[in-house]
Structure formats: C-alpha cells, structure tokens
Amino acid sequence: MDHYCVMGNPIAHSRSPWIHARFAALTGELVCYDRQEIPLDQFEGRVRQFISEGGRGCNITVPFKFQAATMATHTSERAALAQAANVLSFQNGQILADNTDGIGLVNDIERNAGVPLKGKRLLLLGAGGAAAGVLGPLIHAQPAHITVANRTLVKATELVARHAVLAKLQNTELLVQNLLGLEGHFDVIINGTASSLSGADVPVKATVLRPGVLAYDMMYGPGAQGFTDWAKAHGAMPRDGLGMLVEQAAEAFLIWRGVRPPASQVLAELRRVVG
C-alpha cells in the first residue's frame, strides 16, 4: 500500500485523510494517507524523512507551501507562477512540485456551483499565498477582467506582474486596487485573505456586492461563516471552500495515481458529514 500524507501546522482539523480514503475506496487504489503536524523549523527534514521511509507524495498546507516550492527539483508552471506548492511527488530521487489549489477552485466554481468564469468580471481579495495559488488557473478560465485587491498595493502589483504574460495570452485584463475604497462591479468575488482564518471582519465594503453575485470564501467550516453570512445578508450567492478542498485533492490524487476520482460524489458525502 502506497503511503501519502498531508503536512502542515496546525493539521488536526484537516479533512484530507477522509477525502483521500474515499477516493481510494471508490477507485480501488491501494493508498494509505495520514496527517503529520510538522514543527515550524523542521519541514524540509521531515519531508526528506518521509521520502526515506518510502512515502510517495505529500499534500502541503499552511504555513509550508512556499518552502515546499523552493525544495523541489522540478516545478510545474502553475507552482512556479504561484511560487508555492501544495502537492509534492517523489519519483526516482526527484521532488516534483505542483499547485492544485487554483484548478480546485475553478472546478468547484464551474462544475459544482455551476458558474462559468469565461467573460466574467472577478474580484480576488488578497495577494498572499492563497491568492497567489489561484490567480493563474483563474486566468486560464478566461474571465474578461480580474481585479486583485490587497491592503499592500506593492504585494498585489508584484503578483499581477508575475501573471501579466499569461493574462495577455488569455485576453484577461488584470488590475490592482487597494482594499480600502475598493470600487467596481463584479460577477464573482473570491476571498483569499486571512480574514476568515483569523476571525477578522470581512475586508471590503458591501458595495462590491450585487444580488446574485457569487461570493466565495476559500476557507470552509466555521471560519467561513462570517463571510458567507455577510454575502447572504446582502443578496449575494455565498459559497465556502469545501468544494475547493475536495477538488484540489482530486487533482493531487490524479497526479499521484493517474486516476481521476469522483470529486462531486465525495463532496456531497463530505457536506453531509460536516453538516
């Protein structure tokens, strides 16, 4: 049985072992998957220990995604653009890094929520690791326009500049705005800030919302409740990031096993489990 895991700190809350256990059961793949809480100063050593013990791959979560990308011997285009990795694969002494967060987000929005992104106007809140991981795949979905809004304009400007060539190829306009005084009309709003993680207030005014707009928080569970309640109260269509979690895991499973698991089925099961 091939061994995989998710590494992070904290990690006890992670639903990834449950998700991958269901993927394995439904596809007939012989997979053992667990969680490992890694001390903040021991990430690289613990990855190499896992490899030496025969581990085949890891999911990487907060706060190690940037470090995971730097220790890879080969990096996918999307991980290189994000400068962060949430999937490591170990083959023939090589460490292969990828980032499935963005495609997981896009798949959840388009397949599970039924909202096509092509030609739409998107607002991405934040310019940190979460936003960096999804901007490339969002551009590949060919929206007409993406505004990246962040408290620190320099950080947002750097993120947009890194994706400028890709945006031009996809005919997507990229703009930068400050979270304070944010203006514009949007079809989809995606919260990639740490506000839900830290329990802080929603980082923008409700003037960015219109009735029927999809308001998506990349967090899930109780952490996303403040954002989804805020969106619902202003007539928007709220959605948390549970589907993104399942869809990014499905992409990782495909990378590791060459088999695409039934993500929509597992998402429906997980929603029943978490209530």
Secondary structure by P-SEA (a helix, b strand, c coil): cbbbbcccccccccaaaaaaaaaaaaacccccccccccccccaaaaaaaaaaacccbbbbccccaaaaaaacccccaaaaaaccccbbbbcccbbbbbbaaaaaaaaaaccccccccccbbbbbccccaaaaacaaaaaaacccbbbbbcccaaaaaaaaaaaaaaaaaacbbbbbbbccbbbbbbcbbbbccccccccccccccccccccccbbbbccccccaaaaaaaaaaaccccccaaaaaaaaaaaaaaaacccccaaaaaaaaaaaaac
